[in-house]
Amino acid sequence: MVYFSGFCFQNEQILFKNFLLKNDFTVAGFSYGAIRAFEYALKNKHRIDTLQLFSPAFFQDKSESFKKLQLLAFQKNNNKYLKNFYKNVLYPYDFDISNFKLKGDIKDLDKLLHYEWDKEKLDIILRRRIKIEIYLGKLDKIINAEKVKDFFISCGKVYWLNKYGHILNNGE
């Protein structure tokens, strides 16, 4: 399995152990890592059976002013920004994720905020017979899970998790 971490995260795949397919033909990613996993699957010509997208970073439904505000807040005080970010990632639960935290980079934040998911690129993946699984938490405070669900529903199997937020885990 090839796994891509989310923005300001490292080694967090253990949090998705209940969902991850652990084999040589799966590519997976969380949040910003879902974008990177998708791009990897798109460019990689090796056999891939399943692409797993956990809470994919999806901000094409947000205004440019929202995106600029996020970048400005990160630049102004990234410690304060990240404290609020991690709180929203964990919602509705609160557990220790200090082992998974990684210092963020404004370039990565800019990339994830401005990334455009493209249906034509998704069709390329599907024509290669790669199964796409999308995992979304109904209570997500980072992305609009309803909009993400509506976007991806025609591209793959969407798993809608009612009691979870962005991290899809309650810490147990």
C-alpha positions in Angstrom: 0.0 0.0 0.0 1.1 3.5 -0.8 -0.2 6.1 1.7 -0.1 10.0 1.6 -0.4 12.0 4.8 -2.6 15.0 5.3 -1.6 18.6 5.7 0.4 19.0 8.9 0.3 15.3 9.6 2.7 12.4 9.5 2.3 8.6 10.1 -1.4 9.1 10.8 -2.5 6.1 8.7 -2.9 4.1 12.0 -6.0 6.3 12.6 -7.6 4.7 9.5 -6.7 1.1 10.3 -10.4 0.1 10.3 -10.7 1.2 6.6 -7.3 0.8 5.0 -6.8 -2.0 2.5 -3.3 -3.2 3.2 -2.1 -4.7 0.0 0.4 -3.9 -2.8 -2.3 -2.5 -5.1 -3.9 0.2 -2.9 -3.1 3.9 -2.9 -4.6 5.9 0.0 -4.5 9.4 1.4 -6.0 11.6 4.1 -7.2 15.2 3.3 -4.4 16.9 1.4 -2.9 13.4 1.1 -6.0 12.3 -0.8 -5.1 14.9 -3.4 -1.5 13.6 -3.6 -2.8 10.0 -3.7 -5.1 10.8 -6.6 -2.4 12.5 -8.5 0.0 9.6 -7.8 -2.6 7.1 -9.1 -3.2 9.3 -12.2 0.4 9.4 -13.1 1.5 5.9 -12.0 1.3 3.2 -14.6 1.8 0.3 -12.1 -1.2 -1.8 -11.1 -3.5 -0.1 -8.7 -6.8 -1.8 -7.8 -8.2 0.7 -5.2 -7.8 4.4 -4.5 -8.9 5.3 -1.0 -9.7 9.0 -0.3 -10.2 9.8 3.4 -11.8 13.2 3.9 -10.4 14.6 0.6 -9.4 18.2 0.8 -12.1 19.9 -1.3 -12.3 23.7 -1.4 -13.5 24.4 -4.9 -16.8 25.3 -3.3 -15.2 28.1 -1.3 -14.6 31.7 -2.4 -11.2 33.1 -3.2 -11.6 35.5 -0.2 -12.1 32.5 2.1 -8.8 30.9 0.7 -6.9 34.2 1.1 -8.1 34.6 4.6 -6.9 31.0 5.5 -3.4 31.8 4.0 -3.2 35.2 5.8 -4.2 33.6 9.1 -1.5 30.9 8.7 1.1 33.5 7.8 0.2 35.8 10.6 0.3 33.2 13.4 0.8 29.6 12.2 0.8 28.3 15.8 -2.6 29.8 16.5 -3.9 28.7 13.1 -2.7 25.1 13.6 -4.2 24.9 17.1 -7.6 25.8 15.7 -7.0 23.5 12.6 -6.3 20.5 14.8 -9.3 21.2 17.0 -11.5 21.3 13.9 -9.8 18.1 12.5 -10.6 16.2 15.7 -14.2 17.5 16.1 -16.5 16.1 17.5 -13.9 14.2 19.6 -10.7 15.3 21.4 -7.8 12.9 21.8 -4.0 13.1 21.6 -2.6 13.4 18.1 0.7 14.9 19.1 2.6 11.9 17.6 1.1 12.7 14.2 1.6 16.5 14.1 4.0 18.0 11.6 4.9 21.6 11.0 2.9 23.0 8.1 4.1 24.8 5.0 2.2 27.7 3.5 2.9 26.3 0.0 1.1 23.1 0.8 -1.8 25.0 2.4 -2.0 27.1 -0.8 -2.0 24.0 -3.0 -4.7 22.2 -1.1 -6.9 25.3 -0.9 -6.7 25.9 -4.7 -6.7 22.3 -5.9 -9.5 21.6 -8.4 -10.8 18.1 -8.5 -11.4 17.3 -12.2 -14.1 14.9 -13.4 -12.2 14.1 -16.5 -9.2 13.0 -14.5 -11.4 10.9 -12.3 -12.8 9.3 -15.5 -9.2 8.4 -16.5 -8.8 6.6 -13.2 -12.1 4.8 -13.6 -11.3 3.8 -17.2 -8.2 2.1 -15.8 -10.6 0.0 -13.6 -9.3 1.5 -10.4 -12.0 1.4 -7.8 -12.4 4.7 -5.9 -13.5 4.7 -2.3 -14.3 8.0 -0.6 -14.7 8.2 3.2 -16.5 11.2 4.7 -17.5 12.2 8.2 -20.9 13.9 8.4 -19.7 16.2 11.2 -16.6 17.4 9.3 -15.6 21.0 10.2 -12.8 21.2 7.6 -14.6 20.5 4.4 -18.3 20.6 3.4 -18.9 16.8 3.4 -22.3 17.2 1.7 -20.7 19.0 -1.3 -17.9 16.5 -1.4 -20.3 13.6 -1.3 -22.4 15.2 -4.2 -19.2 15.7 -6.2 -17.8 12.1 -5.8 -21.0 10.1 -5.7 -20.8 9.3 -9.4 -17.2 8.4 -9.3 -16.9 5.8 -6.6 -18.3 4.3 -3.5 -18.9 6.9 -0.8 -18.8 5.9 2.8 -20.8 8.3 4.9 -19.9 8.1 8.6 -22.6 9.9 10.7 -20.7 10.2 14.0 -17.3 11.3 12.7 -15.6 14.5 11.6 -12.6 15.0 9.4 -10.3 12.5 11.1 -12.9 9.7 10.9 -11.8 8.4 14.3 -12.9 8.9 17.9 -9.5 8.0 19.4 -10.4 4.5 20.6 
